[in-house]
Amino acid sequence: MARTVAALPDSTVVRARSALFDVFGGHLRQRDGSATIAALVRLLEPVGFGAPAIRTAVSRMVRQGWLTPVRLPDGPGYALTGRAERRLDEAGARIYRTGPSTWDGRWHVVVLPDPRARVARERLSSSLRLLGYGPLGASTWVSPRPSAELDEVLAAEGVSAQVFHGPHAGSDADLAARAWDLTGLGARYRGFVAEWSPVMSAVDGADPAAAFAANQRLLSAWRKFLFQDPGLPRELLPVDWPGAVAADFFDTQTARLAAAVTEFLDGCLAGGGKQRTTA
């Protein structure tokens, strides 16, 4: 009699997919952007994901156009597609603040057609927020800089938009405060530091797998700000902006565990990997 395999909860697959994006964007993109499925399973075991969740999430990412099957020296694997590379490069520039910090005083404005069905509208809104756009109304979105992914996102949704780039005739700070809830965002940045300071202070580099797991969880929490913070220029932010303190905290913790994280990553990609010890 054939054994029945229980289907994984969709929430587990979604979280595994997010973890894979973090691994590819935070580590593998800087290498060759590929890994065997076995290496991915080893990498995410300390983060709490088993092989079934990783395999299902990878299959979903292939169907969605983020990964493509490849033949690697160690066996079958998966590599980032060009679309995924563009998404991760843009996200990485904001996560690690490697992009230009200057602003030319112009806003990138996107005017959408009349609102569509709720699900499609929410999906497009989520994508625009991820690209750094904030809403001025139901149909008008602004960003301090153009996104290289905008055309691709609009095309995927079958949306034709009016797009232009220019200065605002009024107060730029007022426009930014209208498009983004900076007060609430500042409070969330303070909460991020308060929550993660004790968590990260309990982790050192003695156990590479534990260091990798802590690094990935911190990155996952920090990545959520991509949907909330477009990376506004300093002149448009409140004085003593909490986001600067949070960014310093994230950078410091990432650098502190970098050697142990690299050791674990190298071992997993080479076919070994030090597994986390449990009591």
KOLGU-849523 format. One record per residue (C-alpha): residue number from 1; residue in one letter; chain; z, x negated, y negated. Coordinates in pm, 1 decimal. Layout:
N
<i->NUM; aa->A; ch->A; pz->Z; px->X; py->Y>
...
//
This chain:
279
<i->1; aa->M; ch->A; pz->0.0; px->0.0; py->0.0>
<i->2; aa->A; ch->A; pz->-99.0; px->-146.4; py->-336.1>
<i->3; aa->R; ch->A; pz->184.1; px->-238.6; py->-567.3>
<i->4; aa->T; ch->A; pz->191.7; px->-47.3; py->-895.5>
<i->5; aa->V; ch->A; pz->237.6; px->-262.6; py->-1204.5>
<i->6; aa->A; ch->A; pz->418.8; px->-89.2; py->-1489.0>
<i->7; aa->A; ch->A; pz->230.6; px->-86.1; py->-1815.4>
<i->8; aa->L; ch->A; pz->381.0; px->-292.5; py->-2092.3>
<i->9; aa->P; ch->A; pz->515.2; px->-106.6; py->-2395.8>
<i->10; aa->D; ch->A; pz->264.9; px->-129.2; py->-2679.3>
<i->11; aa->S; ch->A; pz->538.9; px->-261.6; py->-2908.1>
<i->12; aa->T; ch->A; pz->584.3; px->-561.3; py->-2676.9>
<i->13; aa->V; ch->A; pz->212.6; px->-638.6; py->-2684.0>
<i->14; aa->V; ch->A; pz->202.1; px->-604.1; py->-3062.7>
<i->15; aa->R; ch->A; pz->493.2; px->-846.8; py->-3100.3>
<i->16; aa->A; ch->A; pz->332.9; px->-1089.0; py->-2855.3>
<i->17; aa->R; ch->A; pz->8.9; px->-1068.0; py->-3053.6>
<i->18; aa->S; ch->A; pz->197.4; px->-1151.4; py->-3374.1>
<i->19; aa->A; ch->A; pz->366.3; px->-1443.9; py->-3200.1>
<i->20; aa->L; ch->A; pz->27.9; px->-1572.7; py->-3085.4>
<i->21; aa->F; ch->A; pz->-104.5; px->-1555.0; py->-3440.8>
<i->22; aa->D; ch->A; pz->197.6; px->-1759.2; py->-3551.2>
<i->23; aa->V; ch->A; pz->138.5; px->-2020.2; py->-3280.2>
<i->24; aa->F; ch->A; pz->-230.9; px->-2051.6; py->-3354.9>
<i->25; aa->G; ch->A; pz->-183.4; px->-2046.9; py->-3731.0>
<i->26; aa->G; ch->A; pz->127.7; px->-2263.5; py->-3748.9>
<i->27; aa->H; ch->A; pz->34.0; px->-2522.8; py->-3488.3>
<i->28; aa->L; ch->A; pz->-295.0; px->-2493.7; py->-3298.9>
<i->29; aa->R; ch->A; pz->-518.5; px->-2447.6; py->-3604.7>
<i->30; aa->Q; ch->A; pz->-418.4; px->-2798.3; py->-3714.2>
<i->31; aa->R; ch->A; pz->-533.6; px->-2931.6; py->-3378.6>
<i->32; aa->D; ch->A; pz->-852.1; px->-2792.3; py->-3225.8>
<i->33; aa->G; ch->A; pz->-760.3; px->-2423.5; py->-3240.9>
<i->34; aa->S; ch->A; pz->-760.1; px->-2370.0; py->-2864.8>
<i->35; aa->A; ch->A; pz->-524.3; px->-2363.0; py->-2566.0>
<i->36; aa->T; ch->A; pz->-519.5; px->-2258.1; py->-2201.7>
<i->37; aa->I; ch->A; pz->-347.3; px->-1932.5; py->-2116.7>
<i->38; aa->A; ch->A; pz->-91.3; px->-2132.4; py->-1917.4>
<i->39; aa->A; ch->A; pz->-6.2; px->-2339.6; py->-2225.5>
<i->40; aa->L; ch->A; pz->33.9; px->-2025.6; py->-2435.8>
<i->41; aa->V; ch->A; pz->268.6; px->-1880.0; py->-2175.5>
<i->42; aa->R; ch->A; pz->477.2; px->-2199.9; py->-2175.3>
<i->43; aa->L; ch->A; pz->489.4; px->-2203.6; py->-2554.7>
<i->44; aa->L; ch->A; pz->611.9; px->-1848.4; py->-2592.3>
<i->45; aa->E; ch->A; pz->856.2; px->-1840.2; py->-2301.7>
<i->46; aa->P; ch->A; pz->1146.7; px->-1962.1; py->-2522.5>
<i->47; aa->V; ch->A; pz->1060.3; px->-1692.0; py->-2776.5>
<i->48; aa->G; ch->A; pz->1115.9; px->-1427.5; py->-2510.3>
<i->49; aa->F; ch->A; pz->766.3; px->-1331.7; py->-2396.3>
<i->50; aa->G; ch->A; pz->654.7; px->-1333.3; py->-2035.1>
<i->51; aa->A; ch->A; pz->310.9; px->-1402.9; py->-1892.8>
<i->52; aa->P; ch->A; pz->206.0; px->-1033.5; py->-1866.2>
<i->53; aa->A; ch->A; pz->270.2; px->-972.5; py->-2237.2>
<i->54; aa->I; ch->A; pz->84.6; px->-1289.1; py->-2338.1>
<i->55; aa->R; ch->A; pz->-215.0; px->-1215.5; py->-2115.9>
<i->56; aa->T; ch->A; pz->-237.5; px->-856.9; py->-2242.4>
<i->57; aa->A; ch->A; pz->-206.0; px->-967.0; py->-2605.0>
<i->58; aa->V; ch->A; pz->-472.7; px->-1234.9; py->-2557.7>
<i->59; aa->S; ch->A; pz->-710.5; px->-980.2; py->-2403.4>
<i->60; aa->R; ch->A; pz->-653.1; px->-751.3; py->-2700.0>
<i->61; aa->M; ch->A; pz->-718.9; px->-1036.5; py->-2944.6>
<i->62; aa->V; ch->A; pz->-1047.3; px->-1112.9; py->-2765.2>
<i->63; aa->R; ch->A; pz->-1156.2; px->-748.7; py->-2795.6>
<i->64; aa->Q; ch->A; pz->-1061.9; px->-748.4; py->-3164.3>
<i->65; aa->G; ch->A; pz->-1264.5; px->-1061.3; py->-3234.8>
<i->66; aa->W; ch->A; pz->-978.5; px->-1304.6; py->-3303.3>
<i->67; aa->L; ch->A; pz->-1011.2; px->-1520.3; py->-2988.7>
<i->68; aa->T; ch->A; pz->-1299.9; px->-1620.0; py->-2765.5>
<i->69; aa->P; ch->A; pz->-1287.9; px->-1753.8; py->-2406.7>
<i->70; aa->V; ch->A; pz->-1367.6; px->-2125.2; py->-2372.0>
<i->71; aa->R; ch->A; pz->-1369.9; px->-2387.0; py->-2098.8>
<i->72; aa->L; ch->A; pz->-1111.9; px->-2658.4; py->-2169.3>
<i->73; aa->P; ch->A; pz->-1042.7; px->-2983.3; py->-1978.7>
<i->74; aa->D; ch->A; pz->-732.5; px->-2823.5; py->-1824.1>
<i->75; aa->G; ch->A; pz->-911.2; px->-2503.0; py->-1729.3>
<i->76; aa->P; ch->A; pz->-1007.2; px->-2169.5; py->-1884.6>
<i->77; aa->G; ch->A; pz->-865.9; px->-2111.8; py->-2229.6>
<i->78; aa->Y; ch->A; pz->-911.6; px->-1938.5; py->-2561.8>
<i->79; aa->A; ch->A; pz->-1019.0; px->-2058.2; py->-2904.2>
<i->80; aa->L; ch->A; pz->-1006.5; px->-1909.0; py->-3249.7>
<i->81; aa->T; ch->A; pz->-1316.1; px->-1732.4; py->-3373.2>
<i->82; aa->G; ch->A; pz->-1456.4; px->-1804.2; py->-3717.7>
<i->83; aa->R; ch->A; pz->-1302.6; px->-1479.1; py->-3838.9>
<i->84; aa->A; ch->A; pz->-960.5; px->-1584.5; py->-3712.4>
<i->85; aa->E; ch->A; pz->-992.7; px->-1927.1; py->-3871.3>
<i->86; aa->R; ch->A; pz->-1066.0; px->-1770.9; py->-4209.0>
<i->87; aa->R; ch->A; pz->-772.1; px->-1532.4; py->-4177.5>
<i->88; aa->L; ch->A; pz->-529.3; px->-1802.8; py->-4068.5>
<i->89; aa->D; ch->A; pz->-646.4; px->-2052.8; py->-4329.5>
<i->90; aa->E; ch->A; pz->-596.4; px->-1799.9; py->-4608.3>
<i->91; aa->A; ch->A; pz->-259.7; px->-1691.8; py->-4471.2>
<i->92; aa->G; ch->A; pz->-153.0; px->-2052.2; py->-4418.5>
<i->93; aa->A; ch->A; pz->-232.2; px->-2143.7; py->-4778.3>
<i->94; aa->R; ch->A; pz->9.5; px->-1873.9; py->-4890.8>
<i->95; aa->I; ch->A; pz->275.5; px->-1936.0; py->-4624.4>
<i->96; aa->Y; ch->A; pz->290.2; px->-2309.8; py->-4693.9>
<i->97; aa->R; ch->A; pz->166.9; px->-2282.5; py->-5055.9>
<i->98; aa->T; ch->A; pz->-109.1; px->-2539.9; py->-5007.1>
<i->99; aa->G; ch->A; pz->-361.3; px->-2359.0; py->-5225.9>
<i->100; aa->P; ch->A; pz->-407.8; px->-2409.1; py->-5598.9>
<i->101; aa->S; ch->A; pz->-112.1; px->-2287.4; py->-5804.4>
<i->102; aa->T; ch->A; pz->-304.4; px->-2249.0; py->-6129.4>
<i->103; aa->W; ch->A; pz->-431.1; px->-1915.2; py->-6259.0>
<i->104; aa->D; ch->A; pz->-730.2; px->-1867.4; py->-6489.4>
<i->105; aa->G; ch->A; pz->-590.3; px->-1550.8; py->-6649.6>
<i->106; aa->R; ch->A; pz->-835.7; px->-1320.0; py->-6472.3>
<i->107; aa->W; ch->A; pz->-767.7; px->-1046.8; py->-6219.2>
<i->108; aa->H; ch->A; pz->-977.5; px->-960.1; py->-5916.7>
<i->109; aa->V; ch->A; pz->-1015.6; px->-581.6; py->-5917.7>
<i->110; aa->V; ch->A; pz->-1127.1; px->-363.0; py->-5626.6>
<i->111; aa->V; ch->A; pz->-1208.1; px->3.6; py->-5685.9>
<i->112; aa->L; ch->A; pz->-1236.2; px->199.9; py->-5362.5>
<i->113; aa->P; ch->A; pz->-1419.3; px->528.3; py->-5303.6>
<i->114; aa->D; ch->A; pz->-1224.9; px->852.1; py->-5271.7>
<i->115; aa->P; ch->A; pz->-932.6; px->827.0; py->-5024.9>
<i->116; aa->R; ch->A; pz->-1030.1; px->876.9; py->-4662.2>
<i->117; aa->A; ch->A; pz->-832.9; px->1000.3; py->-4361.7>
<i->118; aa->R; ch->A; pz->-469.5; px->890.3; py->-4364.3>
<i->119; aa->V; ch->A; pz->-490.7; px->648.4; py->-4068.9>
<i->120; aa->A; ch->A; pz->-799.8; px->471.7; py->-4205.3>
<i->121; aa->R; ch->A; pz->-647.8; px->462.8; py->-4553.2>
<i->122; aa->E; ch->A; pz->-322.8; px->309.6; py->-4427.8>
<i->123; aa->R; ch->A; pz->-511.3; px->51.7; py->-4221.0>
<i->124; aa->L; ch->A; pz->-718.5; px->-54.7; py->-4520.3>
<i->125; aa->S; ch->A; pz->-411.4; px->-62.3; py->-4746.4>
<i->126; aa->S; ch->A; pz->-232.4; px->-289.9; py->-4499.4>
<i->127; aa->S; ch->A; pz->-531.7; px->-524.3; py->-4487.5>
<i->128; aa->L; ch->A; pz->-558.0; px->-538.8; py->-4866.8>
<i->129; aa->R; ch->A; pz->-187.4; px->-615.0; py->-4902.8>
<i->130; aa->L; ch->A; pz->-221.7; px->-895.2; py->-4648.8>
<i->131; aa->L; ch->A; pz->-504.9; px->-1042.2; py->-4857.4>
<i->132; aa->G; ch->A; pz->-282.0; px->-1041.9; py->-5166.2>
<i->133; aa->Y; ch->A; pz->-392.3; px->-721.7; py->-5340.4>
<i->134; aa->G; ch->A; pz->-152.5; px->-472.5; py->-5499.8>
<i->135; aa->P; ch->A; pz->-223.1; px->-107.6; py->-5583.1>
<i->136; aa->L; ch->A; pz->-250.6; px->29.1; py->-5936.5>
<i->137; aa->G; ch->A; pz->-328.6; px->372.4; py->-5795.1>
<i->138; aa->A; ch->A; pz->-477.4; px->540.7; py->-5492.6>
<i->139; aa->S; ch->A; pz->-813.2; px->368.5; py->-5535.7>
<i->140; aa->T; ch->A; pz->-762.5; px->60.6; py->-5754.4>
<i->141; aa->W; ch->A; pz->-625.8; px->-270.2; py->-5628.1>
<i->142; aa->V; ch->A; pz->-575.8; px->-602.1; py->-5808.4>
<i->143; aa->S; ch->A; pz->-508.5; px->-961.9; py->-5709.6>
<i->144; aa->P; ch->A; pz->-455.2; px->-1278.9; py->-5913.3>
<i->145; aa->R; ch->A; pz->-738.9; px->-1439.1; py->-5717.0>
<i->146; aa->P; ch->A; pz->-1035.0; px->-1328.3; py->-5502.8>
<i->147; aa->S; ch->A; pz->-995.1; px->-1325.0; py->-5126.2>
<i->148; aa->A; ch->A; pz->-1263.6; px->-1487.1; py->-4914.8>
<i->149; aa->E; ch->A; pz->-1198.0; px->-1218.1; py->-4653.8>
<i->150; aa->L; ch->A; pz->-1239.2; px->-914.4; py->-4877.0>
<i->151; aa->D; ch->A; pz->-1605.8; px->-844.7; py->-4798.4>
<i->152; aa->E; ch->A; pz->-1539.4; px->-877.3; py->-4426.5>
<i->153; aa->V; ch->A; pz->-1241.9; px->-638.4; py->-4439.6>
<i->154; aa->L; ch->A; pz->-1434.8; px->-378.2; py->-4638.6>
<i->155; aa->A; ch->A; pz->-1735.0; px->-405.2; py->-4406.0>
<i->156; aa->A; ch->A; pz->-1514.4; px->-361.6; py->-4099.4>
<i->157; aa->E; ch->A; pz->-1379.9; px->-39.4; py->-4248.8>
<i->158; aa->G; ch->A; pz->-1725.9; px->79.1; py->-4354.4>
<i->159; aa->V; ch->A; pz->-1618.9; px->89.4; py->-4719.7>
<i->160; aa->S; ch->A; pz->-1834.4; px->12.7; py->-5023.1>
<i->161; aa->A; ch->A; pz->-1620.4; px->-82.2; py->-5322.6>
<i->162; aa->Q; ch->A; pz->-1675.3; px->-177.7; py->-5681.8>
<i->163; aa->V; ch->A; pz->-1546.7; px->-530.5; py->-5734.5>
<i->164; aa->F; ch->A; pz->-1516.8; px->-734.2; py->-6052.1>
<i->165; aa->H; ch->A; pz->-1323.5; px->-1030.5; py->-6190.5>
<i->166; aa->G; ch->A; pz->-1195.1; px->-1039.7; py->-6545.3>
<i->167; aa->P; ch->A; pz->-901.7; px->-1051.9; py->-6789.6>
<i->168; aa->H; ch->A; pz->-662.5; px->-765.3; py->-6858.4>
<i->169; aa->A; ch->A; pz->-652.3; px->-640.2; py->-7217.5>
<i->170; aa->G; ch->A; pz->-278.3; px->-568.8; py->-7205.0>
<i->171; aa->S; ch->A; pz->30.5; px->-747.6; py->-7074.2>
<i->172; aa->D; ch->A; pz->-40.0; px->-934.8; py->-6751.3>
<i->173; aa->A; ch->A; pz->329.9; px->-935.6; py->-6661.6>
<i->174; aa->D; ch->A; pz->344.6; px->-557.3; py->-6697.4>
<i->175; aa->L; ch->A; pz->34.4; px->-522.6; py->-6480.0>
<i->176; aa->A; ch->A; pz->192.3; px->-739.5; py->-6210.1>
<i->177; aa->A; ch->A; pz->516.4; px->-540.1; py->-6222.1>
<i->178; aa->R; ch->A; pz->315.7; px->-219.9; py->-6179.1>
<i->179; aa->A; ch->A; pz->117.5; px->-343.4; py->-5879.5>
<i->180; aa->W; ch->A; pz->415.2; px->-505.7; py->-5702.6>
<i->181; aa->D; ch->A; pz->782.9; px->-413.6; py->-5684.1>
<i->182; aa->L; ch->A; pz->910.0; px->-751.4; py->-5801.7>
<i->183; aa->T; ch->A; pz->1271.9; px->-636.0; py->-5825.8>
<i->184; aa->G; ch->A; pz->1273.1; px->-521.1; py->-5466.4>
<i->185; aa->L; ch->A; pz->1079.6; px->-827.7; py->-5355.5>
<i->186; aa->G; ch->A; pz->1331.8; px->-1057.7; py->-5520.5>
<i->187; aa->A; ch->A; pz->1614.7; px->-879.8; py->-5339.7>
<i->188; aa->R; ch->A; pz->1433.8; px->-921.4; py->-5008.0>
<i->189; aa->Y; ch->A; pz->1391.7; px->-1293.8; py->-5073.9>
<i->190; aa->R; ch->A; pz->1765.2; px->-1327.4; py->-5136.5>
<i->191; aa->G; ch->A; pz->1832.0; px->-1132.0; py->-4817.5>
<i->192; aa->F; ch->A; pz->1600.5; px->-1362.0; py->-4621.5>
<i->193; aa->V; ch->A; pz->1798.8; px->-1671.4; py->-4722.2>
<i->194; aa->A; ch->A; pz->2133.6; px->-1501.5; py->-4657.1>
<i->195; aa->E; ch->A; pz->2026.6; px->-1384.0; py->-4312.1>
<i->196; aa->W; ch->A; pz->1857.6; px->-1698.8; py->-4190.5>
<i->197; aa->S; ch->A; pz->2089.0; px->-1968.4; py->-4331.3>
<i->198; aa->P; ch->A; pz->2356.1; px->-1927.3; py->-4059.3>
<i->199; aa->V; ch->A; pz->2091.7; px->-1880.3; py->-3789.3>
<i->200; aa->M; ch->A; pz->1909.9; px->-2202.1; py->-3871.6>
<i->201; aa->S; ch->A; pz->2226.2; px->-2405.7; py->-3933.8>
<i->202; aa->A; ch->A; pz->2316.1; px->-2345.9; py->-3567.5>
<i->203; aa->V; ch->A; pz->1994.1; px->-2513.2; py->-3444.9>
<i->204; aa->D; ch->A; pz->1919.5; px->-2883.0; py->-3428.8>
<i->205; aa->G; ch->A; pz->1648.4; px->-3087.2; py->-3261.5>
<i->206; aa->A; ch->A; pz->1843.9; px->-3173.0; py->-2947.0>
<i->207; aa->D; ch->A; pz->1669.6; px->-2901.3; py->-2745.4>
<i->208; aa->P; ch->A; pz->1297.2; px->-2898.0; py->-2833.9>
<i->209; aa->A; ch->A; pz->1238.8; px->-2554.8; py->-2678.7>
<i->210; aa->A; ch->A; pz->1525.1; px->-2400.4; py->-2874.9>
<i->211; aa->A; ch->A; pz->1401.6; px->-2569.6; py->-3192.5>
<i->212; aa->F; ch->A; pz->1052.4; px->-2430.9; py->-3133.2>
<i->213; aa->A; ch->A; pz->1189.8; px->-2081.7; py->-3071.3>
<i->214; aa->A; ch->A; pz->1396.5; px->-2091.3; py->-3391.2>
<i->215; aa->N; ch->A; pz->1099.8; px->-2222.7; py->-3586.7>
<i->216; aa->Q; ch->A; pz->877.3; px->-1942.6; py->-3458.4>
<i->217; aa->R; ch->A; pz->1131.3; px->-1671.7; py->-3536.7>
<i->218; aa->L; ch->A; pz->1179.2; px->-1809.0; py->-3886.2>
<i->219; aa->L; ch->A; pz->802.3; px->-1821.8; py->-3936.3>
<i->220; aa->S; ch->A; pz->767.3; px->-1464.2; py->-3810.7>
<i->221; aa->A; ch->A; pz->1026.8; px->-1344.1; py->-4061.8>
<i->222; aa->W; ch->A; pz->872.0; px->-1546.0; py->-4345.8>
<i->223; aa->R; ch->A; pz->519.6; px->-1428.1; py->-4262.3>
<i->224; aa->K; ch->A; pz->620.4; px->-1069.5; py->-4341.9>
<i->225; aa->F; ch->A; pz->623.3; px->-1165.7; py->-4709.2>
<i->226; aa->L; ch->A; pz->244.1; px->-1201.0; py->-4688.8>
<i->227; aa->F; ch->A; pz->229.8; px->-820.6; py->-4708.4>
<i->228; aa->Q; ch->A; pz->464.8; px->-813.0; py->-5007.4>
<i->229; aa->D; ch->A; pz->400.8; px->-1121.0; py->-5220.1>
<i->230; aa->P; ch->A; pz->48.8; px->-1209.3; py->-5340.6>
<i->231; aa->G; ch->A; pz->153.9; px->-1548.4; py->-5472.5>
<i->232; aa->L; ch->A; pz->167.3; px->-1454.3; py->-5839.8>
<i->233; aa->P; ch->A; pz->149.2; px->-1736.2; py->-6095.4>
<i->234; aa->R; ch->A; pz->483.5; px->-1850.0; py->-6232.0>
<i->235; aa->E; ch->A; pz->415.9; px->-1708.3; py->-6578.3>
<i->236; aa->L; ch->A; pz->404.6; px->-1354.9; py->-6435.8>
<i->237; aa->L; ch->A; pz->731.8; px->-1380.2; py->-6242.9>
<i->238; aa->P; ch->A; pz->1086.4; px->-1307.8; py->-6362.7>
<i->239; aa->V; ch->A; pz->1303.3; px->-1599.5; py->-6470.8>
<i->240; aa->D; ch->A; pz->1495.9; px->-1764.3; py->-6181.4>
<i->241; aa->W; ch->A; pz->1260.4; px->-1608.3; py->-5928.3>
<i->242; aa->P; ch->A; pz->1441.9; px->-1581.1; py->-5588.2>
<i->243; aa->G; ch->A; pz->1115.1; px->-1644.2; py->-5407.1>
<i->244; aa->A; ch->A; pz->1125.8; px->-2009.4; py->-5513.7>
<i->245; aa->V; ch->A; pz->1466.7; px->-2058.7; py->-5350.4>
<i->246; aa->A; ch->A; pz->1348.9; px->-1881.4; py->-5035.1>
<i->247; aa->A; ch->A; pz->1035.6; px->-2097.3; py->-5019.3>
<i->248; aa->D; ch->A; pz->1243.0; px->-2414.8; py->-5052.0>
<i->249; aa->F; ch->A; pz->1469.4; px->-2293.5; py->-4772.4>
<i->250; aa->F; ch->A; pz->1173.5; px->-2219.8; py->-4544.5>
<i->251; aa->D; ch->A; pz->1013.5; px->-2558.0; py->-4617.4>
<i->252; aa->T; ch->A; pz->1338.7; px->-2747.9; py->-4560.3>
<i->253; aa->Q; ch->A; pz->1411.1; px->-2582.7; py->-4227.2>
<i->254; aa->T; ch->A; pz->1052.9; px->-2622.8; py->-4106.5>
<i->255; aa->A; ch->A; pz->1055.3; px->-2994.7; py->-4194.0>
<i->256; aa->R; ch->A; pz->1398.4; px->-3048.1; py->-4036.9>
<i->257; aa->L; ch->A; pz->1284.0; px->-2921.4; py->-3695.9>
<i->258; aa->A; ch->A; pz->929.4; px->-3058.4; py->-3713.9>
<i->259; aa->A; ch->A; pz->980.0; px->-3353.3; py->-3476.7>
<i->260; aa->A; ch->A; pz->1143.2; px->-3142.9; py->-3204.6>
<i->261; aa->V; ch->A; pz->884.2; px->-2867.8; py->-3244.7>
<i->262; aa->T; ch->A; pz->601.3; px->-3119.7; py->-3209.3>
<i->263; aa->E; ch->A; pz->764.0; px->-3266.3; py->-2896.5>
<i->264; aa->F; ch->A; pz->781.0; px->-2923.2; py->-2733.9>
<i->265; aa->L; ch->A; pz->429.6; px->-2834.0; py->-2842.8>
<i->266; aa->D; ch->A; pz->284.9; px->-3159.5; py->-2705.8>
<i->267; aa->G; ch->A; pz->457.4; px->-3107.9; py->-2372.7>
<i->268; aa->C; ch->A; pz->334.6; px->-2751.4; py->-2333.3>
<i->269; aa->L; ch->A; pz->-23.4; px->-2834.7; py->-2424.2>
<i->270; aa->A; ch->A; pz->-19.9; px->-3131.2; py->-2186.7>
<i->271; aa->G; ch->A; pz->91.5; px->-2911.3; py->-1899.8>
<i->272; aa->G; ch->A; pz->462.3; px->-2985.6; py->-1907.2>
<i->273; aa->G; ch->A; pz->701.3; px->-2866.0; py->-2170.8>
<i->274; aa->K; ch->A; pz->1077.4; px->-2880.6; py->-2169.5>
<i->275; aa->Q; ch->A; pz->1206.2; px->-2537.9; py->-2084.3>
<i->276; aa->R; ch->A; pz->1507.5; px->-2404.1; py->-2266.7>
<i->277; aa->T; ch->A; pz->1827.3; px->-2441.1; py->-2073.1>
<i->278; aa->T; ch->A; pz->2049.1; px->-2136.6; py->-2029.8>
<i->279; aa->A; ch->A; pz->2411.6; px->-2117.3; py->-1936.9>
//
